[in-house]
């Protein structure tokens, strides 16, 4: 994983080099369509490393990363094949081209291939989320805000799909069922495993001591509350998040 600073620095250096090469690149031949196409491709290559480490950037474009990556890859492959055909057809090369050839290899290995790989991973993640660990991913289970007072609303954000049970340990150490496992087959939360966000008001949120018992207020005491979400199919440990509640609800 590379951090924000590394991704931005890499993209900045690559963009500067790309601009310099585009100004004097003989392959563009001064054609506006070629210069525009190269500019779009270079913009994609500059964006891919940043998207790799930024969840917000990835989410903002979503599936658009797929055609952007396809375009950037197709553009580079097309020019590579064109250059290879040109080398075969022209046996003689100028002294300048002979000097630039090794640097073009370095450019391809250091500034084209890594960006292309990063873009491919981002595009794959857009099609099949959560299959590859990427930078900036939010935790699978989050409690917002971390500090609560009477009248506030607690928001629980959960990756989907998740398990069918949600509970909380109160400051007194009691475990309360907010959504019992059996509730998946009931009318109240028939598709809880696909619920990505749940809001609980501190004044009237309730839970039960047993899955089928009577309800009681959740936020009855000051202190730390640990919310626990079972993972899908119960194959791994539960996810937890904690909040601090100050002052009992009236």
Secondary structure, DSSP 8 states (H G I E B T S, - for coil): ---HHHHHHHHHHHHHHHHHHHHH-TTTTT-HHHHHHHHHHHHHHHHHHHHHH-HHHHHHHTTHHHHHHHHHHHHHHHHHHHHHHHHHH-----HHHHHHHHHHHHHIIIIIHHHHHHHHHHHHHHHSTTSS--TT---SEEEE-SEEETT-EEEEEE-SS--S-EEEE-TTS-EEEEE-GGGGGSSTTTTGGG--EEEEETTT-EEESSTTS-EEES--SSEEEEEEE--GGG-S--EEEEEEEES---
